[in-house]
Amino acid sequence: MSKLPKDFYLQDDVVSVSKQLLGKYLFTKEGKTITAGIITETEAYAGIIDRASHAFGGRRTERTETMYMEGGVSYVYLCYGMYSLFNVVTNRKDIPHAVLIRAIQPSEGIEKILQRRKAKQAKKGLTTGPGKVSMALGINFRSHNAQSLSGNNIWIEEKGIIISEKQIIIGQRIGVDYAGEDAKLPYRFWLDEIQGL
């Protein structure tokens, strides 16, 4: 087991961190149950200069305050009042950068993941989409917001998967049309296949 070091989260280029998170393992622990998945899709949000970010223009609210914490904590918020979305806070304190985890490939605790997703078997789309990621791993904004990613409830590990630039597909972020020109930024990164890596 090798949790990502604090320095990883303090990098100042959120777009680079978003790509670097591909192939890392996101873990949660609930009681004695551990579930995990390989991160296969991310989106970068560049704080106060990014119109798609909750912190654009230096906005600070009860919800966004977590984004201003020092990198290495979780930012979990409710979308449509229903779905908890999990983000990794990066950079130094008061620089509200974050990476949204959009998809994982389940790797541990598959039975529990299926139970949480009310599915009988693993199939395509089971954990594709940020709301599905949180459901699968038991992440919710009440319990997991502002949690250290170096702790024992929710954390990210490096397990030696090497991702090359040519394996990464780059595109526009999803569902941020309100951001105008910034909606077209190439800040979404994903892997088509991770099997065999």
C-alpha positions as CSV (number, residue, x, y, z in Angstrom):
1,M,0.0,0.0,0.0
2,S,1.4,3.4,-1.0
3,K,-0.8,6.4,-0.4
4,L,0.0,9.4,-2.5
5,P,2.4,11.8,-0.6
6,K,1.2,15.2,0.5
7,D,3.5,16.8,-2.1
8,F,1.5,15.3,-4.9
9,Y,-1.5,17.3,-4.0
10,L,0.4,20.6,-3.5
11,Q,1.4,20.8,-7.2
12,D,0.4,24.1,-8.7
13,D,-0.8,22.8,-12.1
14,V,-4.2,21.4,-11.6
15,V,-4.5,20.2,-15.3
16,S,-1.3,18.2,-14.9
17,V,-2.5,16.7,-11.6
18,S,-5.8,15.8,-13.3
19,K,-3.9,13.7,-15.8
20,Q,-1.5,12.2,-13.2
21,L,-4.5,10.9,-11.2
22,L,-5.4,8.6,-14.1
23,G,-4.4,5.0,-13.1
24,K,-4.3,5.8,-9.4
25,Y,-6.6,3.9,-7.0
26,L,-9.4,5.6,-5.1
27,F,-10.2,3.8,-1.8
28,T,-13.0,4.1,0.8
29,K,-13.4,2.2,4.1
30,E,-16.8,1.8,5.8
31,G,-16.5,-0.2,9.0
32,K,-14.4,-3.2,7.9
33,T,-15.5,-2.9,4.3
34,I,-12.9,-1.6,1.8
35,T,-13.9,-0.7,-1.8
36,A,-11.7,0.8,-4.5
37,G,-11.4,1.6,-8.2
38,I,-8.8,2.7,-10.7
39,I,-9.4,6.3,-11.7
40,T,-10.2,6.4,-15.4
41,E,-11.7,9.8,-16.0
42,T,-11.0,13.3,-14.4
43,E,-11.8,16.9,-15.0
44,A,-9.6,19.9,-13.8
45,Y,-11.1,23.0,-12.3
46,A,-8.7,26.0,-12.1
47,G,-10.2,28.0,-9.3
48,I,-10.8,31.7,-9.4
49,I,-9.9,32.2,-13.1
50,D,-12.0,29.3,-14.3
51,R,-15.7,30.2,-15.1
52,A,-16.7,26.5,-14.6
53,S,-15.3,26.4,-11.1
54,H,-17.4,26.9,-8.0
55,A,-14.7,29.3,-6.8
56,F,-14.6,31.5,-9.9
57,G,-13.9,35.1,-9.2
58,G,-12.9,34.2,-5.6
59,R,-16.3,33.1,-4.6
60,R,-16.3,31.8,-1.0
61,T,-19.4,30.2,0.5
62,E,-20.0,27.5,3.1
63,R,-19.9,25.0,0.2
64,T,-16.8,26.2,-1.5
65,E,-14.7,26.9,1.6
66,T,-13.3,23.3,1.3
67,M,-11.8,24.2,-2.0
68,Y,-9.6,26.9,-0.3
69,M,-8.0,24.3,2.1
70,E,-4.5,23.1,1.5
71,G,-4.4,20.4,-1.2
72,G,-4.8,16.8,-0.1
73,V,-8.4,16.9,1.1
74,S,-11.7,15.8,-0.5
75,Y,-14.3,18.3,-1.8
76,V,-17.6,16.5,-1.9
77,Y,-20.8,18.5,-2.9
78,L,-24.4,17.7,-3.7
79,C,-25.5,18.0,-7.3
80,Y,-29.2,18.4,-8.0
81,G,-29.7,17.8,-4.3
82,M,-29.2,14.1,-4.9
83,Y,-25.8,13.1,-6.1
84,S,-22.6,13.5,-4.1
85,L,-19.7,14.4,-6.4
86,F,-16.1,13.7,-5.3
87,N,-13.2,16.1,-6.0
88,V,-9.6,16.2,-5.0
89,V,-8.4,19.6,-3.7
90,T,-5.0,20.6,-5.0
91,N,-2.4,23.4,-4.7
92,R,-1.6,25.5,-1.6
93,K,-4.1,26.9,0.9
94,D,-6.3,29.7,-0.5
95,I,-5.8,28.5,-4.1
96,P,-9.1,26.7,-4.9
97,H,-8.0,24.1,-7.4
98,A,-9.9,20.8,-7.6
99,V,-10.1,17.7,-9.8
100,L,-13.5,16.0,-10.3
101,I,-13.3,12.2,-10.4
102,R,-15.7,11.2,-13.2
103,A,-15.1,7.4,-13.6
104,I,-13.4,4.5,-12.0
105,Q,-12.8,0.8,-12.9
106,P,-13.8,-1.2,-9.8
107,S,-10.9,-3.2,-8.3
108,E,-11.7,-4.1,-4.7
109,G,-14.9,-4.9,-2.8
110,I,-16.8,-5.6,-6.0
111,E,-19.7,-7.3,-4.2
112,K,-20.3,-4.2,-2.1
113,I,-20.0,-1.9,-5.1
114,L,-22.7,-4.0,-6.9
115,Q,-24.9,-3.8,-3.8
116,R,-24.5,-0.1,-3.6
117,R,-25.3,0.3,-7.2
118,K,-28.2,-2.1,-7.0
119,A,-26.7,-4.2,-9.8
120,K,-26.4,-8.0,-10.1
121,Q,-23.2,-8.0,-12.1
122,A,-20.4,-5.7,-13.2
123,K,-21.1,-4.1,-16.6
124,K,-20.2,-1.2,-18.7
125,G,-21.3,2.1,-17.2
126,L,-21.5,0.8,-13.6
127,T,-19.1,3.4,-12.3
128,T,-18.9,5.8,-15.3
129,G,-20.1,9.2,-14.2
130,P,-19.2,11.1,-11.0
131,G,-22.5,10.4,-9.2
132,K,-22.1,6.6,-9.9
133,V,-18.5,6.8,-8.6
134,S,-19.7,8.1,-5.3
135,M,-22.5,5.7,-5.0
136,A,-20.2,2.7,-5.8
137,L,-17.7,3.7,-3.2
138,G,-20.2,4.9,-0.6
139,I,-19.0,8.5,-0.7
140,N,-21.4,11.2,0.5
141,F,-21.0,14.9,1.2
142,R,-22.0,14.6,4.9
143,S,-19.3,12.1,5.8
144,H,-16.6,12.7,3.2
145,N,-16.3,16.4,2.6
146,A,-13.1,18.1,3.8
147,Q,-11.5,14.7,4.7
148,S,-7.8,14.2,4.5
149,L,-6.8,12.0,1.6
150,S,-4.0,10.6,3.8
151,G,-6.4,9.2,6.3
152,N,-8.1,5.9,6.7
153,N,-11.7,6.7,5.5
154,I,-10.9,7.8,2.0
155,W,-7.5,7.9,0.2
156,I,-5.7,7.5,-3.1
157,E,-2.9,5.0,-3.8
158,E,-0.2,4.5,-6.4
159,K,0.1,0.9,-7.4
160,G,2.5,1.1,-10.3
161,I,0.2,1.6,-13.3
162,I,2.1,3.7,-15.8
163,I,-0.1,5.8,-18.1
164,S,1.5,7.3,-21.1
165,E,0.4,10.6,-22.8
166,K,-0.8,8.7,-25.9
167,Q,-3.2,6.6,-23.8
168,I,-5.0,9.7,-22.5
169,I,-7.9,11.1,-24.4
170,I,-8.5,14.8,-24.0
171,G,-11.8,16.7,-24.4
172,Q,-14.1,19.4,-23.0
173,R,-15.7,19.1,-19.6
174,I,-19.3,17.9,-19.4
175,G,-22.3,19.9,-18.1
176,V,-20.5,23.3,-17.8
177,D,-22.2,25.2,-20.7
178,Y,-22.7,28.1,-18.2
179,A,-19.0,28.7,-18.3
180,G,-19.0,30.3,-21.8
181,E,-15.6,30.1,-23.5
182,D,-14.2,28.2,-20.5
183,A,-16.6,25.4,-21.2
184,K,-14.4,24.6,-24.3
185,L,-11.2,24.2,-22.3
186,P,-9.5,20.8,-22.8
187,Y,-9.6,20.0,-19.1
188,R,-11.3,16.5,-19.3
189,F,-9.1,13.4,-19.4
190,W,-10.0,9.8,-19.7
191,L,-8.7,6.3,-20.6
192,D,-10.6,4.1,-23.0
193,E,-9.0,0.8,-21.8
194,I,-7.1,0.1,-18.6
195,Q,-7.2,-3.7,-18.7
196,G,-3.8,-5.3,-19.2
197,L,-1.9,-2.3,-18.0
